């Protein structure tokens, strides 16, 4: 499949580098960068943790779905770092898969856990998805989402031991030569 995309979506579980890589990739491609979680926070005027506290995960997912739908219809070019659960919105992801390059950023479970636990923003931006400890949560939720990441990804990039610049270069090369 030749590169037909004017949009690039970065999908993957929490702490795989979507935001850092997205910024770098957008800079390389000369287009705007968008972070879906940040857009949701701006629209709501509150943190993801506060949204989840007030509306639950279902309320957050509705906001996420609506914003994904608007962005899928946008004629503008951009790089979008999606939230880890964006793939749960199968209709919107199907829509994007026809008009965007979808890149799955992945890392081993232990790497994601280490990154999550060392990120000071995790409590505000990544509230718990389950009542389990971080390791059990990653194992459970990732195993549920992995088939969706696989289903929607045009390009798969392992982010372990690579800088955002190296990952963005890898994606840029894949986009140049078709995917």
C-alpha positions as CSV (number, residue, x, y, z in Angstrom):
1,X,0.0,0.0,0.0
2,X,1.5,3.3,-1.0
3,X,1.4,6.2,1.5
4,X,-1.8,8.0,0.9
5,X,-2.1,9.6,4.3
6,X,-2.3,13.3,5.2
7,X,-2.8,12.2,8.8
8,X,-0.6,10.0,11.0
9,X,-2.0,8.4,14.1
10,X,0.2,7.0,16.8
11,X,-1.5,4.3,18.8
12,X,-0.2,2.1,21.6
13,X,-0.5,1.4,25.3
14,X,0.4,4.0,27.9
15,X,4.1,5.0,28.1
16,X,5.2,3.8,24.7
17,X,6.3,7.3,23.6
18,X,3.3,8.5,21.5
19,X,3.5,12.2,22.6
20,X,7.3,12.5,22.5
21,X,7.6,10.7,19.1
22,X,4.5,12.6,17.8
23,X,6.1,16.0,18.4
24,X,9.4,14.9,16.8
25,X,7.6,13.3,13.8
26,X,5.4,16.4,13.2
27,X,8.6,18.5,13.3
28,X,10.2,16.3,10.7
29,X,7.2,16.3,8.5
30,X,6.5,20.0,8.9
31,X,2.9,19.6,10.1
32,X,1.0,20.2,13.3
33,X,1.1,17.9,16.2
34,X,-2.0,17.0,18.3
35,X,-2.3,15.0,21.5
36,X,-5.7,13.6,21.9
37,X,-5.6,13.5,25.7
38,X,-4.4,17.1,25.8
39,X,-7.2,18.2,23.5
40,X,-9.8,16.4,25.7
41,X,-8.4,18.2,28.8
42,X,-8.5,21.6,27.0
43,X,-12.1,21.0,25.8
44,X,-13.2,19.9,29.3
45,X,-11.1,22.4,31.2
46,X,-9.9,19.8,33.6
47,X,-7.4,16.9,33.8
48,X,-8.2,13.4,32.7
49,X,-8.1,12.3,36.3
50,X,-10.8,14.8,37.1
51,X,-12.9,13.9,34.1
52,X,-12.7,10.2,35.1
53,X,-13.5,11.1,38.7
54,X,-16.6,13.1,37.7
55,X,-17.9,11.1,34.6
56,X,-16.2,7.7,34.9
57,X,-14.3,6.0,32.1
58,X,-17.4,5.8,30.0
59,X,-17.8,9.6,30.1
60,X,-14.2,10.1,29.2
61,X,-14.5,7.6,26.3
62,X,-17.5,9.5,24.9
63,X,-15.5,12.7,24.8
64,X,-12.6,10.8,23.2
65,X,-14.8,9.2,20.6
66,X,-16.5,12.5,19.6
67,X,-13.1,14.2,19.2
68,X,-11.7,11.3,17.2
69,X,-14.7,11.6,14.9
70,X,-14.2,15.3,14.4
71,X,-10.5,14.8,13.6
72,X,-11.1,12.0,11.2
73,X,-13.3,14.4,9.1
74,X,-10.7,17.2,9.2
75,X,-9.1,17.8,5.8
76,X,-5.9,19.1,7.5
77,X,-2.7,17.2,7.8
78,X,-1.5,16.4,11.3
79,X,0.3,13.9,13.5
80,X,-2.0,12.7,16.3
81,X,-0.9,11.0,19.5
82,X,-3.9,8.9,20.5
83,X,-4.7,7.8,24.0
84,X,-4.0,4.2,24.8
85,X,-7.7,3.3,24.7
86,X,-8.5,5.1,21.4
87,X,-8.5,1.8,19.6
88,X,-11.6,0.8,21.5
89,X,-13.5,3.2,19.2
90,X,-13.5,0.7,16.3
91,X,-15.8,2.8,14.0
92,X,-13.5,5.8,14.2
93,X,-10.4,3.8,13.9
94,X,-11.8,2.1,10.7
95,X,-12.5,5.6,9.4
96,X,-9.0,6.7,10.1
97,X,-7.5,3.5,8.6
98,X,-8.8,4.5,5.2
99,X,-7.3,8.0,5.3
100,X,-4.4,7.9,7.7
101,X,-1.2,6.0,8.4
102,X,-1.7,4.3,11.8
103,X,1.5,3.6,13.6
104,X,1.5,1.3,16.6
105,X,4.3,2.2,19.1
106,X,5.0,-0.8,21.3
107,X,7.3,-1.8,24.1
108,X,7.8,-4.8,26.4
109,X,5.4,-4.8,29.4
110,X,8.3,-4.3,31.8
111,X,9.5,-1.2,29.9
112,X,6.0,0.3,29.9
113,X,5.7,-0.4,33.7
114,X,9.0,1.2,34.4
115,X,8.1,4.3,32.3
116,X,4.7,4.6,34.0
117,X,6.1,4.4,37.5
118,X,8.9,6.9,36.8
119,X,6.6,9.5,35.2
120,X,5.5,12.2,37.7
121,X,2.5,13.0,35.4
122,X,1.0,9.5,35.6
123,X,-1.4,10.2,38.4
124,X,-2.9,13.3,36.7
125,X,-2.8,12.1,33.1
126,X,-3.2,8.3,33.5
127,X,-5.7,7.4,36.2
128,X,-6.1,3.7,37.0
129,X,-8.1,1.7,34.5
130,X,-8.7,-1.2,37.0
131,X,-8.5,-1.7,40.7
132,X,-5.3,-3.8,40.2
133,X,-1.7,-2.8,40.9
134,X,0.2,-1.3,38.0
135,X,1.8,-4.5,36.8
136,X,-1.5,-6.5,36.8
137,X,-3.3,-3.6,35.2
138,X,-0.8,-3.4,32.3
139,X,-0.9,-7.2,31.8
140,X,-4.7,-7.3,31.7
141,X,-5.5,-4.1,29.7
142,X,-2.7,-4.6,27.3
143,X,-3.8,-8.2,26.5
144,X,-7.3,-6.9,25.8
145,X,-6.1,-4.1,23.5
146,X,-3.3,-5.8,21.7
147,X,-5.5,-7.4,19.1
148,X,-6.9,-4.0,18.3
149,X,-3.5,-2.4,18.0
150,X,-2.5,-5.2,15.6
151,X,-5.8,-4.9,13.7
152,X,-5.5,-1.2,13.0
153,X,-1.7,-0.7,12.6
154,X,-0.2,-0.1,9.2
155,X,3.2,0.3,10.7
156,X,4.6,-1.2,13.9
157,X,7.6,0.2,15.7
158,X,9.2,-1.1,18.9
159,X,10.2,1.9,21.1
160,X,12.5,0.1,23.5
161,X,16.0,1.6,23.7
162,X,15.3,4.2,21.0
163,X,15.1,7.9,21.3
164,X,12.0,9.8,20.0
165,X,14.1,11.1,17.1
166,X,15.2,7.5,16.1
167,X,11.6,6.3,16.3
168,X,10.3,9.3,14.3
169,X,13.0,8.7,11.6
170,X,12.0,5.0,11.4
171,X,8.3,6.1,10.9
172,X,9.3,8.7,8.4
173,X,11.2,6.1,6.3
174,X,8.3,3.7,6.4
175,X,6.0,6.5,5.2
176,X,8.3,7.3,2.3
177,X,8.5,3.8,1.0
178,X,4.9,2.9,1.5
179,X,3.3,0.8,4.2
